[in-house]
Amino acid sequence: MTLKITKADILIVDDSVIFSQGLVSLLEQYPDYVNNVKVAHDFETALKTLALATINVLILDLNFESEDYNGFIIAKKVKNLYPEIKIIILTQEAKIDNYEVLFNQIDVDGYLDKQLGIEETLGALTAVINNKKYIDKNIKAMLEIGRWLNISRREKDVINLLAIGLTQKEIANKLNISNRTVETHIKNLSNKMEAKNTTHLVSIYTRYKNGNRENLH
C-alpha cells in the first residue's frame, strides 16, 4: 500500500545554527513533501513557535548545550501539550536506553541518524504523517549491536550453540545446566531481540555475525 503524501509543516529544534539552516535549505527543495519549515534553537523559542504556528512535524535533536533541558525534556513537553504533533528524533549515537524511553515512555514517532541524507528524511516525514513509526536502517543496526553486546555470558554460550545446530537438550548437557534453564535463556534472548521463535532468533544472530560485528564466542 502506497503511503499518502501529506505536506509537512515542520519545526526544526536544534541549537546548531549551521545544521538547522542546512536542513531547512534541503527540505525547501521538496515542495511536494514540505509546506513550511520553521526553526528554533532553544526550548523557549520552540514552545513559542508551536503556540503561534501550525506545525504537524517536529524534527528534534537529542543533545543541547543547555544544562536545563535536552531533547527528552522537549519531546515529553511537546507530546503533553500537542499530542497530535509527530516527533522525529535526530541523533548521532543510538542507544537502547534512549530508544526505550523515546518510544515506550514519550511515544515519539521517528528516529533518524543525524548524518543521513534527504531521502531518508523524506521517507520519515511521509511515514509519521501517515501515523506510522519510522526508524532508519542505521539506527536499527546500531540498536541491534547494542542488544547483542548487552546479553549475558551464558546467553552468548546458548546462542552460539544454537547457531551451530545443537538441540536444547544437547546445549544443556554441554553447558551442564538443566533443559529448563536453556529454555529460559532462549526465551530471554527472543524477548531481547524481538524474535518470533527460535529459528528467527538464530537468523537474527547469524545476520549479526555475518555483518562483521563483534564475535560473540
N, C-alpha and C positions, 0 to 999 in steps of 0.2 A: 504493500500500500504506500503510495506516494504521500509524503507529508505536505500539508498545506503551507504555503509560504505567506505568512502574515508579516507585514513590515514592523520592524522593531523601533521603538522609541527608547533609546539607550542612555543610561547614565554610567559613565566610567568613573570609578572611585579608586584612585591610585595617587600616591604622593610623589611619584616620579613624573615630572613635567614632560621630559623628553619622551618617555614611553607612552604616556597617555596621548600626547599630541600625535605621535606616530600612529597609534591605533585609530585615532579619530580620522586621520588622513586616509588610512586604508579602508575603514568602514564606509566613509563617504563616497568611495568609488563604486559602491554596490547599492544603488538606489532601489533595486528590486527587493532587497532584503531590509534595508535600513531607511527609516523615515527621518530620524533626527538623532543627533548624538550630542550629549552634554558631558561636561567633565567637572568633577570635584576632587580637590587634592587633600581634603580633610573631612573628618566626621561631621562637623558642624555645617559645612557647606553642602555636604551630601544631603543631610536632613532638610535643609532649607530648600534645596533644589527639588527634592521629592515632594515637598509640601506645595510647591508652586507650579511644577511642570507635570505633564502627563508622561509617565515612564512605565514601560512594561518589562524592561530587562535591565538589571543592574549587573555590570561587569566589575568585579571587586577583587583587588589584590588582598592577599592574606597578611602581608607584612607591611607595617608602617613604622616610621621612626619615632612616633609619639609613644610616651610611656603610659598614656591614658586610655588608649584604645588600639585595637587591631582589627583584622578582617572578621574574626569570630564575633566580636562585640558588635560591629557594624551590621553584619549579616543577621544576627539574632534580633537586633533592634528593628531592622527593616522588615523582617518577617512578622514581627509582632504588630508593627504599625500598618504594613501594607502586604498582607499575606498573598495577594494576587500577583505581586511583582515576582518575576523569575530572577533568580540569582545565579550567575555563573562565576565561580571562583577561579582566580588565576594563581598559580603557584610555581615556584622554581624547584620545590622539593616536596614530593608527595610522601606523606607519612600515613600509616594505617590509623593511628590515633586521631589524626586530623580528619581523615575520611569519615570515621565513625561519628565524630562529633558533628561534622558538617551535614552529613546525610541523615543520620539517625536522630540527632537531637535538634538541630537547627532546621533541617529539611531544605537545604539548598537544592538547586536544580541541575547544575553543571559544574564540572571540574576540569580545568584545562591547564596544560603545561604552558607557562608564560612565553616560552620560546617558539611555540607553534606558529604556523603561517595562517593566512587569512581564510583558506578553505576550511580548515578545522574550526575556526571561529564561526564562520557562517553556518557550518553544519550544526554547531552547538546552539546557535541562535534559533535555527529552524526547529530543532528538536524541542527546546524548552518552551518555545511559544506554543508548540503543539502538545504541551503537557507531558513531555517525555523527559526522563532523566538522561544526562549525557556525560560520559566520562571518556576522555580521549585515550587513544591506544597507548601513548607513552605513560600516562598516569596509571592505566591498568597494569602495564608491565612492571612499573615501579612498586605498585601495591602488591603484586604477586610475589615479587622478590622479597618484599618485607614480610609477607606471610610465611614464606619458607624459612627465612632467617630467624623467625620467632618461634619455630616449633622446637620441642624438647629433643634432647639427645635420643631418648628411647623412641620417640615418634620418627626420628630420622632413620633409626635402625629398622623400624617396621616398614616404612615406605620403601626403603632400599630393597628389602627382601621381597616385598610385594611386587616391585617393579621387575625383578628377575624371575618371577613366576612361582614363588613359593606359596603354598596354601597357608591359611591361618593356623592350622594345626602344626605344619612344618615350622612356621615362624615361632610359634610358642615353644616348640621343642628346642629350636636353635638358640633362642634367647633365654631359655629356662624360665619362662613365665607361663601363666595359665591362658587357655583359649579366651576366657572372658576378658582378660587384660588386653590381649591382642585386639579383640572386638572393640574394646573401649578406645584404644589408641586410634583405630581406623575410623571410628565414629567421630572422635575429636578432630582428626585430620580432615575428614569430609566436611565437618562444620566450618572449620577454619578456611578451607579452600573453596567452600560453596560447591562441593562436588555432589552430584546426584546419586552416585553409587560408587562402589569400589573400582569398577572399570573406569569410570570418569575420573576418579581420583588419580589412578595410575597414569591416565592420559595427560592430565594436567601436570603431574610431576615429570613425565617424560618430555613434554614440551618445554618445561622449565630447564631441565638439564641440557636438552639439545640446543637451547638458546645461549649456551656457554655461560650460564650463571654459576654461582658458587656450587662446587661439588659437595654433595651432602653426605659423603662417606664419613 
